[in-house]
Amino acid sequence: MQKLDPKKVPGSKDITLEDGTIVSIRRPKVVDQLGVSHINNAGEREVTLIANLTMKTFDEIKELWSSDYALLRDQLESFLSPKKES
């Protein structure tokens, strides 16, 4: 699977971490979700998906402060939630 640069994908978001570091996360495709579906542990599956979407390593994501990880996880959940029409 080819890695897509999150800065070049429409709809990507920049997330500012507590230390001021900016991490770009792109919208996931179905192939991204399928690519991690073999991982049985839900936590490791999510960390791997976020790592893939940000072009970071599993270990880089794993070492984030929980509050910074929550920002990335919240953005992932936003990407996966259907948009409601008003």
C-alpha positions as CSV (number, residue, x, y, z in Angstrom):
1,M,0.0,0.0,0.0
2,Q,1.4,3.4,-1.0
3,K,1.7,5.9,1.8
4,L,0.0,9.2,1.0
5,D,1.5,12.4,2.3
6,P,-1.1,13.9,4.6
7,K,-0.1,17.4,3.6
8,K,-1.2,16.7,0.0
9,V,-4.5,15.1,0.6
10,P,-7.6,17.3,0.5
11,G,-9.4,17.4,3.8
12,S,-6.3,16.7,5.9
13,K,-6.0,18.4,9.2
14,D,-3.1,19.9,11.1
15,I,-3.1,19.1,14.8
16,T,-1.0,21.1,17.2
17,L,0.4,19.0,20.0
18,E,1.1,20.3,23.5
19,D,4.7,21.1,22.7
20,G,3.8,23.1,19.6
21,T,4.7,20.3,17.1
22,I,2.3,20.2,14.2
23,V,1.2,16.8,13.0
24,S,-0.8,16.4,9.8
25,I,-3.4,13.6,9.6
26,R,-5.2,12.7,6.4
27,R,-8.6,11.2,5.9
28,P,-8.6,7.4,5.9
29,K,-9.6,5.4,2.9
30,V,-11.2,2.0,3.2
31,V,-7.9,0.4,2.2
32,D,-6.3,2.0,5.3
33,Q,-8.9,0.4,7.6
34,L,-8.5,-3.0,5.8
35,G,-4.7,-2.6,6.1
36,V,-4.9,-2.8,9.9
37,S,-7.9,-5.2,10.2
38,H,-5.6,-8.1,10.8
39,I,-4.4,-6.6,14.2
40,N,-6.5,-8.2,16.9
41,N,-5.7,-5.7,19.7
42,A,-8.0,-2.7,19.2
43,G,-5.5,-0.3,20.8
44,E,-2.6,-1.4,18.6
45,R,-4.9,-1.3,15.5
46,E,-5.9,2.3,16.3
47,V,-2.3,3.4,17.0
48,T,-1.1,1.7,13.7
49,L,-3.9,3.4,11.7
50,I,-3.1,6.8,13.2
51,A,0.6,6.2,12.5
52,N,-0.2,5.4,8.9
53,L,-2.4,8.4,8.4
54,T,0.2,10.8,9.9
55,M,3.3,9.2,8.3
56,K,4.7,8.6,11.8
57,T,6.0,5.3,13.2
58,F,4.0,3.1,15.6
59,D,6.6,3.9,18.2
60,E,6.4,7.7,17.7
61,I,2.6,7.6,18.2
62,K,2.9,5.2,21.1
63,E,5.3,7.6,22.9
64,L,2.9,10.6,22.7
65,W,1.4,12.1,25.8
66,S,-2.2,10.8,26.2
67,S,-3.6,14.2,25.8
68,D,-1.8,14.6,22.4
69,Y,-2.9,11.2,21.3
70,A,-6.5,12.1,22.2
71,L,-6.3,15.0,19.8
72,L,-5.3,12.7,16.9
73,R,-7.9,10.0,17.9
74,D,-10.6,12.7,18.1
75,Q,-9.7,13.8,14.6
76,L,-9.8,10.2,13.3
77,E,-13.2,9.7,14.8
78,S,-14.4,13.0,13.2
79,F,-13.1,11.7,9.8
80,L,-15.0,8.4,10.3
81,S,-18.3,10.0,11.4
82,P,-20.9,10.7,8.8
83,K,-21.6,14.4,8.3
84,K,-25.1,15.3,9.4
85,E,-27.1,17.6,7.1
86,S,-28.9,20.5,8.8
